[in-house]
Amino acid sequence: MSLSPKAAAAAATILWGFTYIVTTTMLPQNPMFIAAVRALGGGLPLLLIVRDFPPRAWWGRIIILGTLNNALFFGLLFVAAIRLPGGVAATFQALGPLFMVLLAWPLLGAKPSPSKLAAVGLGAAGVAMVVLKGNASLDLIGILAALGGAFAVALGGGLIHKWGRPSSIISLAAWQMIVAGVELAIAAALLGDIPASLSGINILGLAILALFLTSLAFVLWFTAIAGAGPSAVAPLLLLTPLTAFVLDGLVRGVIPSSIQSVGVAIVIGSLLYGQHVDRRAFRPAHHHAPSARQVAGKRK
């Protein structure tokens, strides 16, 4: 039995929440290498599914989008995942929709409304509460990496809105991952960020990351978008940081402080509010069919 669109979206976002615990417990501590494996291992199976090649006019755009949506996002995600508790890293990286509000003005000419700016302000306040945890400061490089990843994917999303897409969304995602995989492999080689050896656990973790947390998760997510639309499934992205927080507590015993918990709740609230504002702003108009009397009147 096939999943409903919202069930598919929930499954995808929960799978993405496992990325952080898999990174810290099963993978080598080489973020560029991990990101390259994820991009190539995730993109190649998707490409085998769609068997599509982008038109030549789109090659430059594919490189830009792959760099933003996958190379920078994946690379910075794993820097953050290694340096921060999984729930904290996932919360920061869930701020992409709020960054998109600010980027929509210069990219799309969509001036943010006071309601959208309020959502951004709430999100910033929540992040500040997560960072200022009181008993110990969080790793600054990890914080900057998480925020940078969210900004990169928001910019990439804005450009997709501006440019559209040349073919299926799965084909576009696959080629972006292939581009990112090549870029990240070069970066890993230049930086010497390649493990000297891999254990059996490392290999299993990389396989889980590429096949289940990337290929399968993206297919589920794109299926959900095609079935229900992006606005309907976007709030389910909040399951990613929630899953990461739960796994942190169950597996690693990392429990957020009370002020962090309030901050996470504020971030989640700001994202939900932002989604509500978007749905209200883009609600389709209802056109009523003319009555028989009106039609008769027009014929006279």
N, C-alpha and C positions, 0 to 999 in steps of 0.2 A: 504494500500500500504506500503510495507516494505521500510525502509530507505536504501540508498546507504551506502557503508562502510564509506566514508568520512563524510556523514551527521550523521551517528551514532556516529562517533568519536567526531564530533563537539558537538553533544547533550550531550555526556558523559562529555566532558571537561567543557562545560558551567555549567552543573549540579554541578560538583566539585567546580566551582567558587562560588556557592551559600553556600558552607559549612561554610565559614567565617562569612557571615552576619547572617546565621541561628544560629551559635554558640554564637555570641555576642548579639543577640536580642531575642532568644527564649529558650536558654538552660541554665541550672544551671552552675555556674562557678566552675565545678569540672572536670578537664580534664581527669583524669584516669577513672572516672565513665562514662563520655561521650564516651571515646574511647572504653570501654568495651561493652557498649550498641551498638555502631556502628559495632564493630567486630562481636559480636554474632548475632545482628539483621540483619546484612548484609550477614553473612556467612550461616546461617541456611536456608534462602530461596534459595540461590544458591545450597546448598546441596540437597534440595528437588527437584530441577530441574534435576540435573545430577545423583543423587542416585548412587554414585561411592565411593569405598573405596580404599585408596592407598595401594600398596603392602607393606608387612612388612619391606622390605629392605629400604623403603623410609620414614619410620616413623621418624627416627632421622633427616633426611633432612627437612621434613615438619616442625618439631619443630624449626629448625634453621631459615628456610625461614619465617615461621609465626612470629617468634620473630622480625626479621629484617624488613620485608615488611609490617607488620601490627601492632604488639604490639608496637615496638619503633616508627614506623612512625605515627600511629594514636595517640599514647600518646603524642609525641612531637608536632605533628600538632596542637592539641587542646591547649597545653600550649602556642604555638606561636599565635594561633588564638585569645586567650583571652588577650594576652599581647601586640599584635601588630595590627596596621591597617590591614584589611584583604588583601588588595592589596600588601602590603609590605611582609606579611607572605607568601602569595602565590608566590611572585617573588622569595624569598629565596628558597622555597621548589621546585620551578621549575628548580633548578640547578642540579637536579639528573643526567641528561645526561652528564653534564660537570664533575661531580665527577666520573661518570662511565668511562670517558676517562682516568683518572688517575688510577682507580682501575683495568682497563683491563690489565695493564702490569703485576702486581704481580699475578692476578687471572688467566688470559688467555694467558699470554705470548705475548700480543699484545702491542708492544712498540708504544707509541703515536707519531704521525708525528708532524713536526713543525706546520702544519696547525691546528691540534687538540689542541696543546699546546697554540697556538694563541687564539683559541676560549675560552679556559679556562682562559687565561689572561684577555681577554675582559670581560668575565663574572665576574671575580673578581673585575675589575675596576668598572663595573656597580653596583655591590653590595656595594662597598665602597661609591659610590655617593648616593645610597639610604640610607645608614646608616648615612652618614655625611650630614644630612639635614639642618644644620645651626641654625635653630631657637630653636630646642630642641632635645635632644638625645633620641634615641629609647631605649626601654627596653632591656638590655643586655641578660637577661634570655630568653626573647622571641626570640632574634636573634639567640642565641646558640641553642635553641630548634628547630627553623626552619631549621638551617643548619644541625643539628644533624639528623633530620628527613630525609632530602634530602640525607645525606650520608648513612643512614641506608638502605633506599630503593634502592640506587645505588649499595650498597654492595650485597643486596639480589638479585637484577637483575643480577649482575655479576655471582653470584653463580648459578642462573637458567641457564644462558648461558653455564656455565661450566658443570652442571649436566644434563641438559635437563629437561624433565618432564615425570612423570610416566604414565599419562593419559591425559584427556582433560584439557585445560588451565582453564576452569571454575571450574572443580573439584579441581585442584591444588589451585586456589584462595580461594575456599570455605573452604578447610581444613586448609589453612593458617589462615583464619579469625577465625575459631573455636579455633585453638590453641591460637591465640592472645587474643581472648575473655576471655578464661580461665585465661591466664597470667595477663591480665589487670584487671579482676575482683578481683584476689588475691591481686594485687598491690593496687587497690582502697580500699580494706578492710584493708590491713596492714597500709596504709597511712591515713586512716580515711577520704578518699576523696569521701564520699558518701553524697549526699544532705539529709537534715533532712526531707524534703518533696518536692513534685513535684506539680507545678501548672498545670492547663490545657494547658497553652502555652508551658510549658516544655515538657509535654507528646506529644503534637502535633509536637514540634520541633524534639524530639527524633525519632518519627515515620517517619517524613520526612527524617531525616538524615539516618536512617537505610534502609528504603525501596527505596527511590528515589535517594538519593545522594550516596548510596553504592550499594545495590543489582542491581537496574536498571542501574545505571551508569556503573558498572563493566560489566554487560551483554552487553550493547551497545559497550563498549570499546573492549571487547574480540571479539564481532561480527565483529567490524571494522578491528581488527588485522587479523582475519581469512580471511576476504574478500579482503583486500588490502595490508596486510603486515605491520610490525611495522614501517618501514622507511617512508612509505607513509602517515601514520596518526600521527607520532610523533610530527611534527610541530604544530598540532592542540592543543597540550598540552598548548600552549601559550595562548589559550582562557581562561584558568583557572585564571591566574593573571589579565588578562584584564577584565574578568567578575567581579572579586573581587574588582578591582579598581572602576569600574562603579557603583557597588552596594554600595561601601563605600561612594561615592559622592552623590548618589541619596537618600540613606536611612539615612546615618549618617552625611552627610555634611563634610566628611573627604576628602580634596582635597590635592594631593601631591604637594610639592613645585616644583619649576622649576628644581632645581638640581636633585631632586628625579625622576622627569619625564624623564630627560635625562638619568639618571642611569638605569631606567627601560627599556628605549629604547635600551640602550647598551646591557643589559642582553638579551633582546629578540633577538637583532641582533646576539649576540654571539651564542645563541641556534640555530637560523636558519642557521648560518654559519657552526656550528658543524654538523647539519643534512645534509647540502650540501656536506660537506667533507666525511661523512659516506657513502652517496649514491654514490659519485664518486669513493670511495675506493672499494666498494663492487659491482660495476656495473658488471653484468654477461657478460661473453665473448660471442661474436656472432660467431657461427660456420656456415659456408656456405656449403650448400650441394654440392657435387662434380658434375661437369658437365657430360653430357652423354659421351663426348670424353674421360674424365678422367677415367670414369668407364670402358669404352671399353679398354683403355690402360692397366688398371690393370688386365683385364681378359686375356690379351695376354701372 
